[in-house]
Amino acid sequence: MKYKRDILVVFAILDAFLLGRCALIAISPVLPPESPWLWQASCVLQSVFFLSLAFSAFGLATSRKWGFILSYVQFPLRILFMHTTFGFLLIYACSAVISTPLDLRVPGVISIVLECARLMVTILIQRRTTSERAASARSAPNGDS
């Protein structure tokens, strides 16, 4: 159905937007440079993550199996680095008047919950797409399609 493809295209556009947003910001490692090997590993992981965003955006927009898989592999890195699809909520929260770091908890939790919802929707779309393809493959040799 068309709506599934539209949802995947929206997710792909949001991934491209995330890539552009992250490209404007220097890579900020999770750990301080006091532990150099962990800091370097964090920089490498983020670099690979940014590169994979471009591929997953294309893969999701074209409904490719590897696009789904890449999106699933990215999920823990999205949470670890807080580079979520809906992370722009944090940017808007930061631009508003924030008096304490605790004020960022609500937009941060909302961003993570939306990222989990995105993962569930992507899984449901992939399962339905896969089952539709399998059903059409089963019926194709019989001449029913």
N, C-alpha and C positions, 0 to 999 in steps of 0.2 A: 504494500500500500504506500501511497505517496507520503502520508504524514510521517512514516518512519524515516524515510529518506530526508525529509525536511528537518526532522529533529537532529539527525546526524550531521546535516549541513550546518545547523545552528551550533552544535557542539564543535564542529571543525572551525567555524568562524571564531568562536570563543577561544579555542586553542591558538589560533593565529593572533588574536588580540592579546592573549597572555604572552605569547612569544614576543610580540612587539613591545608590550609593556615591560617585560623582563629585559629586553635588549636595551632599553633606555636606562635601566638601573645597572650599575656594576654588579658583578657576581659578589654577593655578600655571603660568605661562608657561615655555616651554623656555629662552628666552633671558633674560638679566638686563635690567633697565630701562636699562642703559647705551646700548643701541641702541633708542630709543623706537619707531621705526616697525616694527622686527621684533617687538618686544614686543607692540605693539598688534595686529599681524597674527596673532601667535600666540594672543592672547586672542580675536580674532574667529573664527579657525579652530576653537578649542576650543569656543566658544559654538555655532557651527554644527554641530560634531560632536555635542555634547550634544543639540541639538534633533533631529538626524537619528537619534540612537539611539532616541528614542521612536517615530519613524516606521518605522524598520527593524524594531523589535521587533513592531509591529503587522503590518507587511508580511510578515515571516517566519511569524508565527503563523497568518496567513490564506493563506499560500502565494501571495502576489501577486508578479507579475514585477518590479514596481518595488521590492518589499522585497528581492529578491535583488540587484538592481542597486545599490540604496543600500548594502547590506551589502558589496558588492565595492568601491564607492567609498570606504567608510569604512576599509578595510583599511590603507592607508598611514598614515592619521591615527591608527589604533589603535596602530601600531608607533611612529610619531613621538612621540606623547604618552605612550606606555606605558599607555594605557587599554585593556588587553586584556580579553577575556571572562574569562580565567582569571587575571586580575591579583590576585585575592584571595589567590593563593599568595604574592605579595610581601608582602601585609599580614600573613599568618601568619608569614612569615619575619622580618618586622620586629618582630613581637611576641615572637618567640623571642630568645634571647640571640645578638646579632650583635656581634662584636668589631670587624670591619673592613667597609668598603664592598664589598670583594671577596667577602664572604660572600653578597651579594645577586646575584652573577652567576649562580649556579646556578638559583635560582628565577626570575630574569629570563629566562634562556635557555629554561627549561622553559615559561614563560608564552608566549614568542614561538613556540616549536615547537608548542604546543597551539593557538595562534591560527592558525598556518599549516595545521594539521590540520583545524581548524574550517572554514577557507576551502575546503579540498579537499573535505570532506564536503558542504558547501553546494553547491559546483559539481556534484558527482556527483548530488545529489538534484535539483537544477534540471534537469540534462540528462535524467535519467530521467523526471521529471515532464513535461518538454516533449515528450519522445519518446512518452510514453504519451498525452498530449493530442493529439498529431499523429496517432497511430495510431487513436485513437477518432474523430477528426474525419474521417479518410479512410474509416473503416468506417461512419460514421453515415449518409451519403447512400444507401448500399447497403442499409440496413436490417439490418445484421449486429449492431448493438449492442443 
